[in-house]
């Protein structure tokens, strides 16, 4: 998808008849809210993994042997990936829209739809990346739990 500026019509042109612009804007806004909810869910899951990794690392001194070090290392790596997945993001909508604030409402609305559509494509890529980091973090956490549980089971 190209940058919003490339897909926006010139605001000096007369207003085209766009009877469905409000409908399209509502759909794009609803889609954006859905993605925002997905972002929040991924951040929440990453926070849980991060907390659980902290618990495992804290409990690791009670386990003896190599499983202590391997399990704590896996939990630490899991925590780092969860932290990357939960890293704050910023989407400044107004940086793309400032120049159109003083324009006619229909022209500004058209630019807003284009910008939101552009940002939706960018957001999808970030959601996929965050999901990948979170999945890998969960795999490492499962391995850490298994190693530490095996180490705890073999203690005398």
Backbone as JSON, one array per atom type, in Angstrom:
{
  "sequence": "XXXXXXXXXXXXXXXXXXXXXXXXXXXXXXXXXXXXXXXXXXXXXXXXXXXXXXXXXXXXXXXXXXXXXXXXXXXXXXXXXXXXXXXXXXXXXXXXXXXXXXXXXXXXXXXXXXXXXXXXXXXXXXXXXXXXXXXXXXXXXXXXXXXXXXXXXXXX",
  "N": [[0.85, -1.17, 0.0], [0.61, 2.23, -0.77], [1.91, 5.4, 0.37], [-0.22, 7.7, 2.2], [-0.35, 10.27, 1.06], [0.09, 9.87, -1.61], [-2.19, 8.65, -2.51], [-4.28, 10.34, -2.14], [-6.69, 12.61, -3.31], [-6.32, 15.8, -4.89], [-6.93, 18.6, -2.85], [-7.81, 20.92, -3.93], [-9.43, 20.43, -5.99], [-12.85, 20.41, -7.1], [-15.42, 19.34, -4.83], [-16.04, 15.97, -5.11], [-18.89, 13.91, -5.74], [-19.58, 11.98, -3.12], [-21.29, 9.79, -1.87], [-21.09, 7.56, -0.19], [-19.05, 7.97, 1.58], [-19.19, 8.47, 4.35], [-20.09, 6.01, 5.29], [-17.95, 4.33, 4.54], [-15.94, 5.48, 6.1], [-16.92, 4.9, 8.67], [-16.71, 2.09, 8.65], [-13.94, 1.76, 8.38], [-13.09, 2.97, 10.75], [-14.26, 1.22, 12.63], [-12.86, -1.1, 12.05], [-10.33, -0.28, 12.78], [-10.64, 0.03, 15.54], [-11.07, -2.62, 16.22], [-8.57, -3.72, 15.65], [-7.07, -2.31, 17.51], [-8.06, -3.43, 19.86], [-7.08, -6.0, 19.52], [-4.34, -5.51, 19.66], [-4.19, -4.68, 22.35], [-4.93, -7.07, 23.63], [-2.8, -8.75, 22.91], [-0.72, -7.39, 24.2], [-1.52, -7.71, 26.87], [-1.35, -10.5, 27.19], [1.4, -10.82, 26.78], [2.33, -9.46, 29.01], [1.48, -11.19, 31.05], [3.05, -13.46, 30.5], [5.56, -12.33, 30.91], [5.44, -11.76, 33.67], [5.13, -14.37, 34.7], [7.53, -15.5, 33.9], [9.26, -14.07, 35.52], [8.52, -15.12, 38.01], [9.35, -17.79, 37.71], [12.15, -17.47, 37.4], [12.73, -16.41, 39.88], [12.08, -18.55, 41.55], [13.95, -20.4, 40.78], [16.44, -20.78, 42.26], [15.82, -22.73, 44.14], [15.99, -25.13, 42.91], [18.25, -27.65, 42.03], [21.27, -28.33, 40.18], [21.84, -28.73, 36.61], [19.42, -28.23, 35.41], [18.37, -26.07, 36.72], [19.86, -23.84, 35.79], [19.47, -24.0, 33.01], [16.66, -23.89, 32.85], [16.15, -21.37, 34.07], [17.49, -19.75, 32.27], [16.02, -20.2, 29.92], [13.55, -19.17, 30.77], [14.3, -16.51, 31.18], [14.97, -15.73, 28.55], [12.46, -16.05, 27.41], [11.11, -14.05, 28.79], [12.38, -11.78, 27.76], [11.58, -11.85, 25.06], [8.83, -11.59, 25.43], [8.78, -9.03, 26.46], [9.65, -7.58, 24.24], [7.46, -8.09, 22.6], [5.5, -6.7, 23.98], [6.3, -4.12, 23.77], [5.88, -0.61, 23.84], [3.95, 1.18, 21.4], [3.54, 3.75, 18.92], [1.19, 5.58, 17.17], [0.82, 8.17, 15.34], [-1.73, 9.74, 14.26], [-2.35, 12.35, 13.52], [-0.03, 13.4, 12.39], [-0.11, 12.78, 9.72], [-2.33, 14.1, 8.96], [-2.5, 16.79, 9.59], [-2.13, 18.92, 7.69], [-4.55, 19.05, 6.41], [-6.55, 19.92, 8.06], [-7.7, 22.46, 7.94], [-9.12, 22.38, 5.61], [-11.96, 21.77, 3.39], [-14.7, 19.92, 4.82], [-15.45, 17.48, 3.49], [-13.23, 16.92, 1.86], [-11.25, 16.67, 3.81], [-12.27, 14.5, 5.21], [-12.06, 12.48, 3.29], [-9.29, 12.31, 3.07], [-8.76, 11.44, 5.65], [-9.93, 8.88, 5.63], [-8.24, 7.66, 3.75], [-5.75, 7.82, 5.09], [-6.25, 6.34, 7.43], [-6.73, 3.87, 6.25], [-4.21, 3.35, 5.14], [-2.69, 3.21, 7.51], [-3.82, 0.97, 8.63], [-2.83, -1.17, 7.14], [-0.15, -1.04, 7.92], [-0.44, -1.53, 10.63], [-1.38, -4.16, 10.65], [0.93, -5.57, 9.91], [2.55, -5.09, 12.15], [1.04, -6.3, 14.15], [1.21, -9.0, 13.39], [3.96, -9.42, 13.74], [4.25, -8.92, 16.51], [2.64, -11.01, 17.43], [4.15, -13.21, 16.58], [6.5, -12.91, 18.17], [5.32, -13.26, 20.69], [4.27, -15.88, 20.53], [6.66, -17.38, 20.25], [7.85, -16.69, 22.64], [6.08, -17.92, 24.43], [6.55, -20.61, 23.78], [9.21, -20.88, 24.64], [8.77, -20.41, 27.34], [7.18, -22.62, 28.04], [9.07, -24.63, 27.63], [10.91, -23.91, 29.62], [9.39, -24.31, 31.94], [9.01, -27.09, 31.74], [11.67, -28.06, 31.91], [12.44, -27.09, 34.41], [10.57, -28.33, 36.04], [11.25, -30.99, 35.65], [13.77, -30.94, 36.8], [13.08, -30.33, 39.43], [11.66, -32.61, 40.08], [13.6, -34.55, 40.15], [15.09, -33.97, 42.33], [16.62, -34.76, 45.47]],
  "CA": [[0.0, 0.0, 0.0], [1.45, 3.42, -0.86], [1.71, 6.42, 1.4], [-1.51, 8.37, 2.05], [-0.27, 11.44, 0.21], [0.06, 9.44, -3.01], [-3.51, 8.16, -2.89], [-5.27, 11.37, -1.83], [-6.96, 13.55, -4.4], [-5.99, 17.18, -4.58], [-8.03, 19.25, -2.14], [-8.24, 22.09, -4.67], [-10.47, 20.01, -6.93], [-14.18, 20.53, -6.51], [-15.84, 18.16, -4.08], [-16.76, 14.96, -5.88], [-20.05, 13.38, -5.04], [-19.14, 10.78, -2.41], [-22.38, 9.5, -0.95], [-20.79, 6.48, 0.74], [-17.84, 8.28, 2.32], [-19.45, 8.28, 5.78], [-20.16, 4.56, 5.52], [-16.58, 3.8, 4.46], [-15.23, 5.97, 7.28], [-17.39, 4.12, 9.81], [-16.14, 0.74, 8.55], [-12.51, 1.87, 8.66], [-12.95, 3.23, 12.19], [-14.57, -0.01, 13.36], [-11.73, -2.0, 11.83], [-9.22, 0.24, 13.6], [-10.93, -0.31, 16.93], [-10.86, -4.07, 16.35], [-7.12, -3.93, 15.72], [-6.61, -1.78, 18.8], [-8.39, -4.46, 20.85], [-6.15, -7.11, 19.32], [-3.09, -5.03, 20.23], [-4.3, -4.72, 23.81], [-4.94, -8.47, 24.05], [-1.42, -9.24, 22.8], [0.06, -6.77, 25.28], [-1.91, -8.35, 28.13], [-0.75, -11.84, 27.21], [2.85, -10.65, 26.95], [2.53, -9.1, 30.42], [1.33, -12.4, 31.86], [4.25, -14.26, 30.27], [6.66, -11.63, 31.57], [5.3, -12.0, 35.11], [5.37, -15.79, 34.98], [8.98, -15.71, 33.75], [9.86, -13.54, 36.75], [8.28, -16.09, 39.07], [10.23, -18.94, 37.48], [13.53, -17.09, 37.69], [12.8, -16.24, 41.34], [12.03, -19.88, 42.18], [15.01, -21.28, 40.27], [17.48, -21.2, 43.22], [15.41, -23.9, 44.93], [16.24, -26.32, 42.09], [19.69, -27.88, 41.93], [21.74, -28.99, 38.97], [21.84, -28.02, 35.33], [18.06, -27.81, 35.05], [18.17, -24.73, 37.3], [20.45, -22.84, 34.9], [18.8, -24.08, 31.72], [15.29, -23.39, 33.03], [16.18, -19.92, 34.31], [17.89, -19.11, 31.01], [14.86, -20.24, 29.01], [12.56, -18.22, 31.29], [14.81, -15.17, 30.9], [14.79, -15.48, 27.1], [11.02, -15.89, 27.21], [10.75, -12.72, 29.3], [12.86, -10.76, 26.82], [10.7, -11.85, 23.88], [7.55, -11.02, 25.85], [8.99, -7.59, 26.58], [9.65, -7.05, 22.87], [6.08, -8.14, 22.11], [4.69, -5.7, 24.68], [6.93, -2.8, 23.67], [4.89, 0.41, 23.46], [3.96, 1.65, 20.02], [2.85, 5.02, 18.77], [0.62, 5.83, 15.85], [0.37, 9.55, 15.35], [-2.63, 9.97, 13.14], [-2.35, 13.74, 13.11], [1.13, 13.77, 11.57], [-0.51, 12.63, 8.32], [-3.6, 14.77, 8.72], [-2.43, 18.21, 9.99], [-2.25, 19.85, 6.57], [-5.92, 19.04, 5.87], [-7.49, 20.32, 9.09], [-8.4, 23.68, 7.54], [-9.78, 22.16, 4.32], [-13.39, 21.45, 3.42], [-14.93, 18.68, 5.55], [-15.46, 16.29, 2.64], [-11.85, 16.64, 1.46], [-10.56, 16.17, 5.0], [-12.79, 13.15, 5.51], [-11.47, 11.57, 2.32], [-7.89, 12.12, 3.48], [-8.79, 10.63, 6.87], [-10.17, 7.49, 5.21], [-7.01, 7.17, 3.11], [-4.71, 7.68, 6.12], [-6.62, 5.2, 8.27], [-6.51, 2.66, 5.46], [-2.75, 3.17, 5.09], [-2.22, 2.79, 8.83], [-4.34, -0.37, 8.87], [-1.86, -2.09, 6.57], [1.03, -1.01, 8.79], [-0.82, -2.15, 11.89], [-1.44, -5.61, 10.44], [2.3, -6.09, 9.95], [3.03, -5.03, 13.53], [0.32, -7.32, 14.91], [1.81, -10.29, 13.05], [5.27, -9.49, 14.38], [4.01, -9.07, 17.95], [2.14, -12.37, 17.63], [5.27, -14.14, 16.44], [7.31, -12.81, 19.38], [4.58, -13.82, 21.81], [4.24, -17.34, 20.36], [7.98, -17.92, 20.54], [8.02, -16.5, 24.08], [5.3, -18.97, 25.1], [7.26, -21.87, 23.59], [10.35, -20.88, 25.55], [8.24, -20.53, 28.7], [6.79, -24.02, 28.22], [10.31, -25.4, 27.78], [11.46, -23.58, 30.93], [8.58, -25.01, 32.95], [9.3, -28.52, 31.65], [13.02, -28.31, 32.41], [12.48, -26.86, 35.87], [9.76, -29.37, 36.69], [12.06, -32.21, 35.63], [14.8, -30.75, 37.79], [12.47, -30.42, 40.77], [11.24, -33.99, 40.3], [14.79, -35.4, 40.39], [15.78, -33.55, 43.56], [16.55, -35.73, 46.58]],
  "C": [[0.9, 1.24, 0.0], [1.1, 4.39, 0.26], [0.41, 7.17, 1.14], [-1.47, 9.55, 1.1], [-0.41, 11.05, -1.25], [-1.34, 9.03, -3.45], [-4.62, 9.18, -2.64], [-5.45, 12.28, -3.03], [-6.58, 14.96, -3.95], [-7.19, 17.85, -3.92], [-8.5, 20.5, -2.86], [-9.29, 21.73, -5.72], [-11.83, 20.23, -6.29], [-14.58, 19.22, -5.83], [-16.55, 17.18, -5.0], [-17.96, 14.5, -5.07], [-19.63, 12.04, -4.43], [-20.2, 10.38, -1.38], [-22.04, 8.42, 0.08], [-19.56, 6.75, 1.6], [-18.04, 8.07, 3.83], [-19.49, 6.8, 6.13], [-18.76, 3.95, 5.52], [-15.78, 4.23, 5.68], [-15.64, 5.19, 8.53], [-16.79, 2.7, 9.82], [-14.66, 0.76, 8.89], [-12.28, 2.13, 10.14], [-13.24, 1.97, 13.01], [-13.44, -1.02, 13.23], [-10.53, -1.57, 12.68], [-9.43, -0.1, 15.06], [-10.73, -1.8, 17.19], [-9.37, -4.37, 16.47], [-6.55, -3.41, 17.04], [-6.9, -2.78, 19.92], [-7.45, -5.64, 20.75], [-4.77, -6.75, 19.88], [-3.11, -5.15, 21.74], [-4.28, -6.15, 24.34], [-3.53, -9.06, 23.98], [-0.54, -8.67, 23.9], [-0.25, -7.4, 26.63], [-1.29, -9.73, 28.26], [0.76, -11.76, 27.42], [3.17, -10.27, 28.4], [2.42, -10.29, 31.34], [2.57, -13.29, 31.72], [5.44, -13.64, 30.98], [6.61, -11.85, 33.08], [5.6, -13.43, 35.49], [6.85, -16.12, 34.86], [9.7, -15.19, 34.99], [9.69, -14.49, 37.92], [9.21, -17.29, 38.92], [11.69, -18.62, 37.81], [13.72, -16.93, 39.21], [12.83, -17.59, 42.05], [13.19, -20.78, 41.78], [16.09, -21.64, 41.29], [17.09, -22.42, 44.06], [15.62, -25.21, 44.17], [17.74, -26.45, 41.9], [20.03, -28.52, 40.58], [21.61, -28.11, 37.74], [20.45, -27.52, 34.95], [17.74, -26.43, 35.62], [18.66, -23.67, 36.31], [19.76, -22.83, 33.53], [17.39, -23.5, 31.82], [15.24, -21.89, 33.25], [16.58, -19.17, 33.04], [16.73, -19.08, 30.01], [13.79, -19.24, 29.46], [13.0, -16.78, 31.03], [14.66, -14.79, 29.43], [13.31, -15.26, 26.77], [10.57, -14.5, 27.66], [11.19, -11.63, 28.33], [11.97, -10.7, 25.57], [9.32, -11.28, 24.22], [7.65, -9.51, 25.98], [9.01, -6.92, 25.2], [8.22, -7.03, 22.32], [5.21, -7.06, 22.74], [5.25, -4.29, 24.56], [5.91, -1.77, 23.19], [5.05, 0.86, 22.01], [3.24, 2.99, 19.96], [2.4, 5.16, 17.32], [0.07, 7.25, 15.89], [-0.44, 9.83, 14.09], [-2.53, 11.4, 12.62], [-1.13, 14.14, 12.29], [0.82, 13.65, 10.08], [-1.66, 13.57, 7.96], [-3.55, 16.28, 8.97], [-2.68, 19.18, 8.84], [-3.69, 19.97, 6.06], [-6.96, 19.51, 6.87], [-8.3, 21.54, 8.67], [-9.14, 23.53, 6.2], [-11.27, 21.89, 4.52], [-13.61, 20.1, 4.1], [-14.88, 17.42, 4.68], [-14.05, 15.91, 2.2], [-11.06, 16.08, 2.63], [-11.01, 14.76, 5.36], [-12.2, 12.12, 4.56], [-10.01, 11.29, 2.66], [-7.84, 11.23, 4.72], [-9.02, 9.16, 6.53], [-8.9, 6.9, 4.6], [-5.91, 6.91, 4.14], [-5.01, 6.47, 7.01], [-6.41, 3.88, 7.54], [-5.02, 2.34, 5.36], [-2.23, 2.62, 6.42], [-2.7, 1.38, 9.17], [-3.38, -1.42, 8.31], [-0.6, -2.17, 7.41], [0.74, -1.72, 10.11], [-0.88, -3.67, 11.76], [-0.05, -6.24, 10.5], [2.83, -6.13, 11.38], [2.34, -6.09, 14.38], [0.9, -8.71, 14.63], [3.16, -10.47, 13.73], [5.14, -9.68, 15.89], [3.52, -10.48, 18.26], [3.23, -13.4, 17.53], [6.15, -14.11, 17.68], [6.61, -13.46, 20.57], [4.51, -15.35, 21.71], [5.58, -17.97, 20.72], [8.29, -17.79, 22.04], [7.28, -17.58, 24.86], [5.96, -20.34, 24.95], [8.47, -21.97, 24.53], [9.89, -21.03, 27.0], [7.83, -21.97, 28.99], [8.02, -24.9, 28.41], [10.93, -25.14, 29.15], [10.71, -24.3, 32.04], [8.91, -26.5, 32.93], [10.67, -28.85, 32.23], [13.07, -28.15, 33.92], [11.65, -27.89, 36.62], [10.53, -30.68, 36.72], [13.17, -32.12, 36.67], [14.27, -30.86, 39.21], [12.08, -31.85, 41.1], [12.42, -34.91, 40.62], [15.55, -35.01, 41.64], [15.59, -34.6, 44.64], [16.41, -35.03, 47.89]]
}
